[in-house]
Every structure is written in structure tokens, then in C-alpha cells.
Amino acid sequence: MTSLSVEILAADAAEPITSAGDAQLGIAVLAGIAVIVLLITKFKLHAFLALTIGSLALGAFAGAPLADAIKSFSTGLGNTVAGVGVLIALGAILGKLLADSGGADQIVDTILAKTGKRAMPWAMVLIASVIGLPLFFEVGIVLLIPVVLMVAKRGNYSLMRIGIPALAGLSVMHGLIPPHPGPLVAIDAVGANLGVTLALGLVVAIPTVILAGPVFSKYAARWVDIQAPEKMIPARPSEDLEKRPGFGVTVATILLPVVLMLVKALVDIVVDDPENGVQKVTDVIGSPLIALLAAVIVAMFTMGRAAGFTKEQLSSTVDKSLAPIAGVLLIVGAGGGFKQTLIDLGVGQMILDFSKDWSIPALLLAWLIAVAIRLATGSATVATISAAGLVAPLAEGMSTGEVSLLVLAIGAGSLFFSHVNDAGFWLVKEYFGMDVGQTIKTWSVMETIISVVGIVFVLLLSLVL
């Protein structure tokens, strides 16, 4: 268990910072979330500021001393950034190296060159899933859109037949698979094993992305039969490069951190002896920090130097990769502050007491809470962080596998029905040249399929773990 997880569990056991009863506390939670929703949707305030103000409002509504509410928020923000901030930064560097070196283009071109017309939607979902592992969703969209548009134009495909599989691959990776910010924070919040969560996440992701991608795209193409808009086909990053890294070495570099974390999880399960020399080694190399750091260092040679980058160009690429994630780090940190305020107020224990007599499974409850916050705020990351803070006490007494499934249930819920309050909705709409109604019939429905299929497979896995 990570140090952050220990701190969170210790906070759960501490005395609440308010003496409010369950009724007042429940109203305070609803009011606090309502403040966040209104600030984001009505007043268009940045999610970082909205979460900060909402956390203080939550404490005030619950009758907690302002100083204690501020302390809870600051502690949660600091712990969350300390726990996942470096990982997000390393993931951003790896993604930027992949894009700027032409490695992503190399993967795309190689797969497309070997793919027939009927298999093209499957190729697109494979490309998006592989490239989506180290990239933030928005970065992945910007990177893949030129490919989607060019394939659709050259092959005379309906844009939805090619675009939906690519979007599904990116979205599933974003919601279910670490090292994306939402899953990482949820793993820390509930004390889940990262390797086990990654392994189970892949098990859930494969059927989910198939159903929401290639299968659903057949229907989406009938509902919205449009062609690629000419004006939206931008230049590709590698067009200005004299050379770019090879296909095999690029894929191996992207998958390196995933393999290292999965090896650690496998050794932990098979050996299960902290004093064993092999387990000690895998615990180090399979930790998220070392796994991602190793991938970044390797990528500097396999991608950066292979593309002919000088030391100065490599330094510039790293520098440019960090600036865009400042907002993400602040949102994730503020989300952690909101979560810690919920915990310190005793909200998690209140939900545990309130739901213990229900017949609803804990995994389904976690999914429903994430769905509600997602619909209200439009942010998958905010939904994941907030839901993880609310349901963290439910993880007590669960097995390692069950705790990981709790993370995946939250992740699945956080993707439910993207609509007009989600930045991703407008990004997809504009790139694909659709109107609002067409975007809802394709993108929003696809996100809902991912969410529902995801929780179904999580619940099925819970029957055998």
C-alpha cells in the first residue's frame, strides 16, 4: 500500500472535523457538489477554482470550523499531487516524445499499410488503444484526428465508421487504465494495488472497447453518415522529420511501463513474500514512478535520438510537454482536496452507515455516484476523484481484487453520457464537423455504452474474484 493510501485510511479513522448529524452532512454534500456544478457550468469557472470554492462551501455547510476545512483541503491537495503529480508529468513527457518523434505516426502508418478495408475499424481501435496508454485523452484526440480524417477520406469511409473506434480506444484507456490521472487518484484514494488494477482494467477494457468501438460504429455510421471535413485535416507531426523511430521499438517503449507494472503484480500474487529477493526487485522496477521514469529515459533514445533529435531538441520537447499539464495537475490536486474534506467531515462513514442495509452492491453504488457527478460536472476526472473520496470506506475489508474492481467501477461511471458540459463533447463535435444532435447520437451514446458495458464486466468479474 502506498504512503498516500496509508494517510487516507488514517484520515478515515480520525474524528470528524464537524459534529453535524447525518442529515446536515448529507445536505452539505449535495450543496457542496451543487456549488461546484454551478460554478463550472453556469459561470464557466475553471474546475480548479470551482473545486477549491466548493470544498470550502462544503465545510461551511457542514458547520466545520473554516480553519479545519482549509487544513483538510490543503492536506488533500498536497497528498494527491505528491502521490500522482510526478506520474502525470512523466506520462506527459512520454506522450510528447511519442508525438514529436513521429513514433505515433509510425505506428499508425504501419498498421494501416497492413490492414484491409473490412478490418479498418479494428485497426483504428487498436491504434487508439496503444497510443492512448501514455497520452491524455485530449492529446490523443489531437494526435489521432488527422489519421482518422485521412483514412476516412482516402478509403471513402463514413467518418463514424473510422472515428468511433478511435474515440472508444482513447476513452476506455482514459477512464479505466493507469497511468491516466483519474484511475491513479482512485487507486490512491481506496488503497488499491496498481498492478492488479491495471491487469483487471485490461480484462474489462478489451470487451468494452470492442462493443463501444467497431461494433457500435456500424450503427453510428447509419445514424450519422458524414464524410471527413476537408478544413479539419491538419499537418502531421512527422512530416517535417527526415527520419522516425521503427514500429517495433516504438510499441515496445510504450508498453514498457505497463509490462513492468504487470510483472510486479504477478510476482506479488505468485511469490507473496516481502522478504523474497525477486519480489524486492520487482517491487522497485514495477512501481509506477520507476516504470514510467524508465520508459521516459528509454524513449529519449528509442524515439528522440532515433528521430535525429539533438540534446537541445530533447530538452525542448520535455519542456513543452510539461506546460500543458499545469491545469490538469491543479484540477487533480483540488479534487484531492475536495475528497479529503469529504473524508475529514465523516461523509465516507456516513455513506457506509447509510448503505450497509441496502441490497445494492458496493461496486454498483460506486458506479452510480460517479455517474451522478459526471452528469453534473461533465468531467470524468472530477467524477472519479469525488466518487473515490465518497466510497473509500467501502474498500475496508475487501480483498485486493475487489478493491481494484471498486476503482474500475468508479472509472466506468465517470465516462457515462458526455454532453454539453464536457469539453470533450465540443472537441469531438468541432473536429468531426457535426452538430449537437449528431454528436449526442454518436459520441454521447458511445460514452454511455463504455460506461454500462464496463460496469457489467466489473460486476461479472466480482462473481469470480
C-alpha positions as CSV (number, residue, x, y, z in Angstrom):
1,M,0.0,0.0,0.0
2,T,1.3,3.4,-0.9
3,S,2.1,6.1,1.8
4,L,-0.7,8.2,0.4
5,S,-3.1,5.3,0.9
6,V,-2.0,4.9,4.5
7,E,-2.5,8.6,5.1
8,I,-6.0,8.4,3.6
9,L,-7.0,5.4,5.7
10,A,-5.6,7.1,8.8
11,A,-7.7,10.1,8.0
12,D,-10.8,7.9,7.7
13,A,-10.2,6.6,11.2
14,A,-9.8,10.1,12.7
15,E,-12.5,12.1,14.4
16,P,-14.6,14.1,12.0
17,I,-13.9,17.9,12.0
18,T,-17.7,18.6,12.5
19,S,-20.3,17.4,14.9
20,A,-23.1,17.7,12.3
21,G,-25.6,14.9,12.1
22,D,-26.1,12.7,9.0
23,A,-29.0,14.9,7.7
24,Q,-27.0,18.1,7.8
25,L,-23.9,16.3,6.4
26,G,-25.9,14.9,3.5
27,I,-27.4,18.3,2.7
28,A,-23.9,19.8,2.9
29,V,-22.5,17.3,0.4
30,L,-25.3,18.0,-2.0
31,A,-24.9,21.7,-1.6
32,G,-21.1,21.5,-2.0
33,I,-21.4,19.5,-5.2
34,A,-24.1,21.9,-6.4
35,V,-21.7,24.8,-5.9
36,I,-19.1,23.1,-8.0
37,V,-21.6,22.2,-10.7
38,L,-23.0,25.8,-10.9
39,L,-19.5,27.4,-10.9
40,I,-18.3,25.1,-13.8
41,T,-21.5,25.0,-15.9
42,K,-23.2,28.3,-15.2
43,F,-20.3,30.7,-14.5
44,K,-17.7,28.8,-16.6
45,L,-15.2,28.9,-13.8
46,H,-12.1,26.8,-14.1
47,A,-12.5,23.4,-12.4
48,F,-9.6,24.1,-10.1
49,L,-11.2,27.3,-8.7
50,A,-14.7,25.6,-8.6
51,L,-13.3,22.6,-6.6
52,T,-11.5,24.9,-4.2
53,I,-14.6,27.1,-3.5
54,G,-16.8,24.0,-3.4
55,S,-14.6,22.4,-0.8
56,L,-14.8,25.5,1.5
57,A,-18.5,25.7,0.9
58,L,-18.9,22.0,1.8
59,G,-17.1,22.6,5.1
60,A,-19.2,25.7,5.8
61,F,-22.5,24.0,5.1
62,A,-21.4,21.1,7.4
63,G,-20.7,23.5,10.2
64,A,-16.9,22.8,10.3
65,P,-14.5,25.5,11.5
66,L,-13.1,27.3,8.5
67,A,-9.5,26.7,9.6
68,D,-10.1,23.0,9.8
69,A,-11.8,22.9,6.3
70,I,-8.8,24.8,4.9
71,K,-6.4,22.4,6.5
72,S,-8.3,19.4,5.1
73,F,-8.3,20.8,1.6
74,S,-4.6,21.8,1.7
75,T,-3.7,18.4,3.1
76,G,-5.6,16.5,0.4
77,L,-4.3,18.7,-2.4
78,G,-0.7,18.2,-1.2
79,N,-1.0,14.5,-0.8
80,T,-2.7,14.0,-4.1
81,V,-0.1,16.0,-6.1
82,A,2.7,14.2,-4.2
83,G,1.1,10.9,-5.0
84,V,0.3,11.3,-8.7
85,G,1.8,14.6,-9.8
86,V,5.1,13.1,-10.9
87,L,3.4,10.2,-12.6
88,I,1.2,12.6,-14.6
89,A,4.3,14.6,-15.6
90,L,6.2,11.5,-16.7
91,G,3.2,10.3,-18.7
92,A,3.1,13.7,-20.4
93,I,6.8,13.6,-21.3
94,L,6.4,10.1,-22.8
95,G,3.4,11.2,-24.8
96,K,5.1,14.2,-26.2
97,L,8.2,12.2,-27.2
98,L,5.9,9.7,-28.9
99,A,4.2,12.5,-30.9
100,D,7.1,14.8,-31.8
101,S,9.5,12.0,-32.8
102,G,7.0,10.6,-35.3
103,G,6.6,7.4,-33.3
104,A,2.9,7.7,-33.2
105,D,2.7,8.3,-37.0
106,Q,5.0,5.2,-37.5
107,I,2.6,3.0,-35.5
108,V,-0.4,4.4,-37.5
109,D,1.2,4.0,-40.9
110,T,2.5,0.5,-40.3
111,I,-0.9,-0.8,-39.1
112,L,-2.9,0.9,-41.8
113,A,-0.5,-0.4,-44.5
114,K,-1.2,-4.0,-43.4
115,T,-4.9,-3.6,-42.9
116,G,-7.7,-4.4,-45.4
117,K,-10.9,-2.4,-45.9
118,R,-13.1,-4.6,-43.7
119,A,-10.6,-4.7,-40.8
120,M,-10.0,-0.9,-40.8
121,P,-12.3,-0.1,-37.8
122,W,-10.5,-2.8,-35.8
123,A,-7.2,-1.3,-36.8
124,M,-8.3,2.1,-35.6
125,V,-9.4,0.8,-32.2
126,L,-6.0,-1.0,-31.9
127,I,-4.1,2.1,-32.8
128,A,-6.1,4.3,-30.4
129,S,-5.7,1.9,-27.5
130,V,-2.0,1.5,-27.9
131,I,-1.3,5.2,-28.4
132,G,-3.8,6.1,-25.7
133,L,-1.9,4.3,-23.0
134,P,0.6,7.1,-22.3
135,L,-1.5,10.0,-23.5
136,F,-4.1,12.2,-22.0
137,F,-7.5,12.0,-23.8
138,E,-7.3,15.4,-25.3
139,V,-3.8,14.9,-26.5
140,G,-4.7,11.6,-28.0
141,I,-7.6,13.2,-29.9
142,V,-5.4,15.9,-31.4
143,L,-2.8,13.3,-32.4
144,L,-5.3,10.8,-33.9
145,I,-7.8,13.1,-35.6
146,P,-5.5,13.8,-38.7
147,V,-5.2,10.0,-39.1
148,V,-8.9,9.4,-38.7
149,L,-9.8,12.1,-41.2
150,M,-7.2,11.0,-43.8
151,V,-8.2,7.3,-43.6
152,A,-11.9,8.2,-43.9
153,K,-11.2,10.4,-46.9
154,R,-8.8,8.1,-48.8
155,G,-10.8,5.0,-48.2
156,N,-14.2,6.7,-48.8
157,Y,-15.4,5.5,-45.4
158,S,-18.2,7.1,-43.3
159,L,-16.4,9.2,-40.7
160,M,-18.2,7.5,-37.9
161,R,-17.1,4.0,-39.0
162,I,-13.5,5.1,-38.5
163,G,-13.8,7.8,-35.9
164,I,-15.9,6.0,-33.2
165,P,-13.4,3.1,-32.8
166,A,-10.6,5.5,-32.4
167,L,-12.5,7.6,-29.8
168,A,-13.6,4.4,-28.0
169,G,-10.0,3.3,-27.7
170,L,-8.9,6.6,-26.3
171,S,-11.8,7.0,-23.9
172,V,-11.5,3.5,-22.4
173,M,-7.8,4.0,-21.7
174,H,-8.6,7.4,-20.1
175,G,-11.3,6.1,-17.8
176,L,-10.0,2.6,-16.8
177,I,-6.3,2.3,-17.2
178,P,-3.5,3.9,-15.1
179,P,-1.3,5.9,-15.5
180,H,-4.2,8.2,-16.5
181,P,-4.9,10.8,-13.8
182,G,-8.4,9.6,-12.8
183,P,-7.5,5.9,-12.2
184,L,-4.3,6.8,-10.4
185,V,-6.1,9.1,-7.9
186,A,-8.8,6.5,-7.4
187,I,-6.2,3.8,-6.8
188,D,-4.5,6.0,-4.1
189,A,-7.9,7.0,-2.5
190,V,-9.1,3.5,-1.9
191,G,-5.7,1.8,-1.3
192,A,-5.9,-0.4,-4.4
193,N,-2.9,-2.4,-5.8
194,L,-1.9,-0.6,-9.0
195,G,-0.6,-3.7,-10.8
196,V,-3.8,-5.7,-10.1
197,T,-6.0,-2.8,-11.1
198,L,-4.0,-2.5,-14.4
199,A,-4.4,-6.2,-15.1
200,L,-8.1,-6.3,-14.3
201,G,-8.6,-3.0,-16.1
202,L,-7.2,-4.6,-19.3
203,V,-9.6,-7.5,-18.9
204,V,-12.6,-5.1,-18.6
205,A,-11.2,-2.8,-21.3
206,I,-10.9,-5.3,-24.2
207,P,-14.6,-6.4,-24.5
208,T,-15.7,-2.9,-23.6
209,V,-13.7,-1.2,-26.4
210,I,-14.8,-3.8,-28.9
211,L,-18.5,-3.3,-28.2
212,A,-18.3,0.5,-28.0
213,G,-15.9,0.8,-30.9
214,P,-16.1,-1.4,-34.0
215,V,-19.5,-2.9,-33.2
216,F,-21.3,0.4,-32.3
217,S,-19.6,2.2,-35.2
218,K,-21.8,0.2,-37.6
219,Y,-24.9,1.8,-36.1
220,A,-23.3,5.2,-35.6
221,A,-22.4,5.3,-39.3
222,R,-26.1,4.7,-40.2
223,W,-27.4,7.3,-37.8
224,V,-24.9,10.0,-38.8
225,D,-23.5,9.4,-42.3
226,I,-21.0,12.2,-42.8
227,Q,-17.7,12.5,-44.6
228,A,-14.4,13.9,-43.2
229,P,-14.4,17.8,-43.3
230,E,-11.6,19.0,-45.5
231,K,-10.8,22.0,-43.5
232,M,-10.1,20.0,-40.3
233,I,-7.3,17.8,-41.8
234,P,-4.1,19.3,-40.2
235,A,-0.5,18.5,-40.9
236,R,1.1,15.5,-39.1
237,P,4.0,16.0,-36.7
238,S,6.4,13.7,-38.6
239,E,6.0,15.5,-42.0
240,D,9.0,17.8,-41.2
241,L,11.2,14.9,-39.9
242,E,13.9,13.3,-42.1
243,K,13.6,10.0,-40.2
244,R,11.5,8.5,-37.4
245,P,11.7,5.5,-35.0
246,G,10.8,2.0,-36.0
247,F,7.4,0.4,-35.4
248,G,8.6,-2.4,-33.1
249,V,10.8,-0.4,-30.8
250,T,8.2,2.4,-30.5
251,V,5.5,-0.1,-29.4
252,A,8.0,-1.8,-27.0
253,T,8.8,1.6,-25.4
254,I,5.1,2.5,-24.9
255,L,4.3,-0.9,-23.4
256,L,7.4,-1.0,-21.1
257,P,5.8,0.7,-18.1
258,V,2.7,-1.5,-18.5
259,V,4.8,-4.7,-18.6
260,L,6.9,-3.7,-15.6
261,M,3.8,-3.0,-13.5
262,L,2.1,-6.2,-14.6
263,V,5.3,-8.2,-13.7
264,K,5.2,-6.7,-10.3
265,A,1.5,-7.6,-9.8
266,L,2.2,-11.2,-11.0
267,V,5.2,-11.7,-8.7
268,D,3.2,-10.2,-5.7
269,I,0.5,-12.7,-6.3
270,V,2.7,-15.8,-7.0
271,V,5.5,-15.2,-4.5
272,D,3.7,-13.1,-1.8
273,D,6.8,-12.8,0.4
274,P,8.1,-9.3,1.0
275,E,11.5,-10.7,2.0
276,N,11.9,-12.6,-1.3
277,G,14.8,-11.1,-3.4
278,V,12.8,-11.4,-6.7
279,Q,9.8,-9.6,-5.2
280,K,12.0,-6.9,-3.7
281,V,13.4,-6.2,-7.2
282,T,10.0,-6.2,-8.9
283,D,8.5,-4.0,-6.2
284,V,11.1,-1.4,-7.2
285,I,11.1,-1.7,-11.0
286,G,7.3,-2.2,-11.1
287,S,6.5,0.8,-9.0
288,P,4.7,3.4,-11.2
289,L,7.4,6.0,-10.7
290,I,10.3,3.8,-11.7
291,A,8.3,2.1,-14.5
292,L,7.4,5.4,-16.1
293,L,10.8,7.0,-15.5
294,A,12.4,4.0,-17.2
295,A,10.1,4.4,-20.2
296,V,10.9,8.1,-20.5
297,I,14.6,7.5,-20.4
298,V,14.4,4.7,-22.9
299,A,12.1,6.8,-25.1
300,M,14.7,9.6,-25.3
301,F,16.9,7.1,-27.2
302,T,14.4,4.8,-29.0
303,M,12.3,7.7,-30.1
304,G,14.1,11.0,-29.7
305,R,17.6,10.1,-30.8
306,A,16.1,7.7,-33.5
307,A,14.3,10.7,-35.0
308,G,17.6,12.7,-35.0
309,F,16.8,14.9,-32.1
310,T,19.8,16.8,-30.6
311,K,20.2,17.2,-26.8
312,E,18.7,20.6,-27.1
313,Q,15.6,19.3,-29.0
314,L,15.1,16.6,-26.5
315,S,15.2,19.2,-23.7
316,S,12.8,21.4,-25.6
317,T,10.4,18.5,-26.1
318,V,10.4,17.7,-22.4
319,D,9.9,21.4,-21.5
320,K,6.9,21.7,-23.9
321,S,5.3,18.6,-22.5
322,L,5.1,20.0,-19.0
323,A,3.4,23.3,-19.6
324,P,0.0,22.0,-20.8
325,I,-0.4,19.7,-17.8
326,A,-0.4,22.5,-15.2
327,G,-4.2,22.8,-15.4
328,V,-4.6,19.0,-15.1
329,L,-2.3,18.9,-12.0
330,L,-4.2,21.7,-10.4
331,I,-7.6,20.1,-11.1
332,V,-6.4,16.7,-9.8
333,G,-4.9,18.4,-6.7
334,A,-8.1,20.4,-6.0
335,G,-10.1,17.2,-6.5
336,G,-7.9,15.6,-3.9
337,G,-8.5,18.5,-1.5
338,F,-12.3,18.1,-2.0
339,K,-12.0,14.4,-1.4
340,Q,-10.0,14.9,1.8
341,T,-12.6,17.4,3.0
342,L,-15.3,14.8,2.5
343,I,-13.3,12.3,4.4
344,D,-12.5,14.6,7.3
345,L,-16.1,15.6,7.6
346,G,-17.0,11.9,8.0
347,V,-19.0,11.7,4.8
348,G,-17.5,8.4,3.8
349,Q,-18.5,6.8,7.0
350,M,-22.0,8.3,6.7
351,I,-22.4,6.7,3.3
352,L,-21.1,3.4,4.7
353,D,-23.6,3.5,7.5
354,F,-26.4,4.6,5.2
355,S,-25.8,1.9,2.6
356,K,-25.0,-1.1,4.8
357,D,-28.7,-2.1,5.0
358,W,-29.2,-1.7,1.2
359,S,-29.2,-4.7,-1.1
360,I,-27.3,-2.7,-3.7
361,P,-23.7,-3.9,-4.2
362,A,-20.9,-1.6,-3.2
363,L,-19.5,-1.7,-6.8
364,L,-22.8,-0.6,-8.3
365,L,-23.1,2.2,-5.6
366,A,-19.7,3.5,-6.6
367,W,-20.7,3.5,-10.2
368,L,-23.9,5.3,-9.6
369,I,-22.2,8.0,-7.5
370,A,-19.6,8.5,-10.3
371,V,-22.3,8.7,-12.9
372,A,-24.2,11.4,-11.0
373,I,-21.1,13.6,-10.6
374,R,-20.1,13.0,-14.2
375,L,-23.5,14.1,-15.5
376,A,-23.4,17.1,-13.2
377,T,-19.9,18.4,-13.8
378,G,-19.0,17.0,-17.3
379,S,-15.5,16.0,-16.1
380,A,-14.5,12.3,-15.9
381,T,-11.5,13.2,-13.7
382,V,-13.6,15.3,-11.2
383,A,-16.2,12.5,-11.1
384,T,-13.5,9.9,-10.4
385,I,-11.8,11.9,-7.7
386,S,-15.0,12.9,-5.9
387,A,-16.6,9.4,-6.1
388,A,-13.4,7.8,-4.9
389,G,-13.4,10.1,-1.8
390,L,-17.0,9.3,-1.1
391,V,-16.8,5.5,-1.3
392,A,-13.2,5.0,0.1
393,P,-14.6,3.4,3.3
394,L,-16.4,0.8,1.3
395,A,-12.9,-0.7,0.5
396,E,-12.3,-1.7,4.1
397,G,-12.5,-5.4,4.4
398,M,-12.4,-6.0,0.7
399,S,-9.9,-8.3,-1.0
400,T,-7.2,-6.9,-3.2
401,G,-9.2,-7.8,-6.4
402,E,-12.4,-6.3,-5.1
403,V,-10.7,-3.0,-4.2
404,S,-9.3,-2.9,-7.8
405,L,-12.8,-3.6,-9.1
406,L,-14.1,-0.7,-7.0
407,V,-11.6,1.6,-8.8
408,L,-12.8,0.3,-12.2
409,A,-16.5,0.7,-11.2
410,I,-15.8,4.4,-10.4
411,G,-13.8,4.8,-13.7
412,A,-16.7,3.3,-15.7
413,G,-19.2,5.6,-14.1
414,S,-17.0,8.6,-14.8
415,L,-17.5,8.1,-18.5
416,F,-21.3,8.0,-18.6
417,F,-23.1,10.1,-21.3
418,S,-20.8,13.0,-22.1
419,H,-22.9,16.0,-23.0
420,V,-22.7,19.8,-23.4
421,N,-20.9,20.4,-20.1
422,D,-18.0,18.3,-21.2
423,A,-15.0,19.8,-23.0
424,G,-14.5,16.5,-24.8
425,F,-18.0,16.8,-26.3
426,W,-17.2,20.1,-28.0
427,L,-13.7,18.9,-29.1
428,V,-15.2,15.9,-30.9
429,K,-18.1,18.0,-32.4
430,E,-15.8,20.5,-33.9
431,Y,-13.1,18.1,-35.2
432,F,-15.7,15.9,-36.9
433,G,-17.9,18.8,-38.2
434,M,-21.1,17.6,-36.5
435,D,-24.0,19.5,-35.0
436,V,-25.0,19.0,-31.3
437,G,-27.7,16.3,-32.2
438,Q,-25.3,14.3,-34.3
439,T,-22.6,14.4,-31.5
440,I,-25.1,13.1,-28.9
441,K,-26.2,10.3,-31.2
442,T,-22.6,9.2,-31.8
443,W,-20.1,10.4,-29.2
444,S,-22.5,10.6,-26.2
445,V,-24.1,7.2,-26.9
446,M,-20.6,5.7,-27.3
447,E,-19.5,7.0,-23.9
448,T,-22.7,5.6,-22.3
449,I,-22.0,2.2,-23.9
450,I,-18.5,2.2,-22.5
451,S,-19.8,3.1,-19.0
452,V,-22.6,0.5,-19.0
453,V,-20.6,-2.4,-20.5
454,G,-17.7,-1.5,-18.2
455,I,-19.8,-1.9,-15.0
456,V,-21.4,-5.1,-16.3
457,F,-18.0,-6.7,-16.8
458,V,-16.8,-5.4,-13.4
459,L,-19.8,-7.0,-11.7
460,L,-19.2,-10.2,-13.6
461,L,-15.6,-10.3,-12.5
462,S,-16.7,-9.7,-8.9
463,L,-18.6,-13.0,-9.1
464,V,-15.3,-14.9,-9.6
465,L,-12.8,-13.0,-7.5
